Each structure stands twice: as structure tokens, then as C-alpha cells.
């Protein structure tokens, strides 16, 4: 029996898929991805962008892979929303290292092919990084359990530290932040991704999206401005009992970084769907010795990727998005 080929993807569906993909978080909002779409073959190629790298902050491009992985997860979720089945291949061509993933959109999606939604697709548009204080209201255990399950389903793990463990992780993050602040070249690299009011550059972090420092110095929020002259946001009181989660994988290969990025976005969208706010503390991962110190004592099988701060509070500011196809 002959089967008719699947129809080509229509332009509206393509725009919807790519719009969801680029809403993913990326380090310094670098948006280090480009999408090549073949509507007839129903194939989306996800490429890295060499000029959107951070040579000092991210010399191995691990954080870039996390960012792209998060975009791939959004693309998968949007595909299912449109009734399509996303077949993902990570690092499909060894001869083309910049091709990080392909997503073939077959269909329709049925049964076990579907990602459980639970409001995740709607959360894509609402998720923002919040660098503001949270209220300190405890997040219910069932919500935290959903976040843990989300990370596991995407091929990563989520560790919820106790009070002492949280203090240890924040101390290591603070040590990394101090190193970054004392390193002129690193602070200069970070500042190149700041965007002033009126800028029409569709990537980077607007100064309106920055947050204040913690008046009690408990939470080491990243200082994007360094020693630049000019007015600075006044310090505010942040939550006293900080809730954090450490995302990690048991291997540390490029494909693990891409899976960790998908897991990260799954966790962030799960949190957003439950009304939580999140911010990402990556500083300790930028120094090899501090990243090793962050790792859990699991016989060398724990490779940390990012520390997630979560809780209830005000929403973060929007950040711009570039044309996903360049």
C-alpha cells in the first residue's frame, strides 16, 4: 500500500515553532542558535552561532549547549502543541560540529510520544528570569517533586540541598562572583552583552532587566556592570531562606550538555506553570576548580551545570529576541 507524503509545514506553523524555540533562556541572552527549516521535509536544523560565544566565561561552550538544549525543548513542546511528533537527533553529523540537533516533525503525535503538558506550553511565553528578591514563602513539596521528575525525564538530575548544602553552594557561587569581578577581561566580556535603553540590538541583557544586590550578601546575584561609573541599583533585602536546586548529569559530554539544557527548560517551565519565579546562578560553573567543588560526592559521576534559585515573587523584565533564522 502506498502512503501519501506528509504535507509541508505551513509558514504559520513554522513561525509558531521558532517563536517558541527562541523564547528559551540563554547565558547573557546570547541566543547562540540558528534554525534552518526545510518545510517540505518537515525538518528543523539547530546550529550554534560562533560569534555568540563567551571565550572567557564559557571556553568549552558548555553553557552554549545548555542554551541550545533549552531551545530544542521549547521546539519539541511547541511541536506537540501543534499535533506533531518531534523526532530529535543530537549531534547528528560528526563532520559538522556546529549542527547541534535536528528535529524532524512527523505526525500526528500520539500516546507515549507526547510530552506531558500541564500548562508547560503556555508557560513558554510567561517564563522570565527574575533577578529580584523573592518572598521566602516555601514552595510546596509536590511542586518541587514535579521539578525533580521533569529533570529526570529529560535525562538529568535535580538535587535539592538542605540548609547547610544551600549555604555551601551559595558560598562557592559568591567565590566565583568575586573572581569574576576581580578579572578585568571577564567583566569586560560580560559588559559587552549589556544593552542600554533605546538599543535596537535584539540580543543581550537590557539594563532594565538587571536586579539589585542582596543587602545581606546572602545571595550572590551576578553583577553585570562591574566597576562602570554611574548610578547603581540600591541593595534590597532578599529572601532569608533561599530555595535552590542543582542541575547535574552523570556524564559531561556535549550530548549531556544538550540534554541538561532540555532538562533545565523542563524544570523552569514546570516552575513557571505553578506560579514560581526563577533565576540562574552559573558563576561557579565558570571556574573548573569551583565547578568540581560544587559537584556532589558521587564518585566522580556528578557533573553540575547550573544552580537554580526558585520561589514566589515579582516577575522579571522581558529580554529581546533575535530573528531565529538569522
GIUR-V743210 format. One line per field, one symbol per residue. phi: phi as a letter, one per 40 degrees, with the letter a starting at -180 (. if undefined). psi: psi as a letter, one per 20 degrees, with the letter a starting at -180 (. if undefined). Layout:
# GIUR-V743210
phi: ???
psi: ???
This chain:
# GIUR-V743210
phi: .cbcccccccdccdcccccccccccadffcfcbbbbbbcccfbbcbbcbdcbbbdccbccgccccdccdccccccdccccdcgbbcbcbcfcbdcbccccabbcbciccafccccccfgccccdcccacbcbcccgcccddcccccccccccccgbbbbbccdccccccccccccccccdccbdccccccccbcbcdgcbccagbcccccbcccccfcbccccccgccchcbcccbccccbcbbabcabcbbcdcccccccccdcdccccccccgcbbabbbdcccbdccccccdccbggbbbcbabbcaibicccccbcbcccbg
psi: ppppqqqqpqhhgghgghhggiiqqqpklhmlqqpppnhgilpppoqrohikrnhghmhikghghgghghhgggggghghhjjqopopppliohimhiohqqopnarrpqciipppfkjgghighhpqpokrqrhipqpqghgghhgghggghjjaqopoqaghhggghhghghgghggghioghghggghijqprpipjpkrroqhiirrrrphikhomqpoihckprrqqpqqrprqhnpprppprrirlrghhghhhgggghggghggghjjrqqqpoighiioghhghhhqqmlkjjooqhqpppqaqaqqrqqqrprpij.
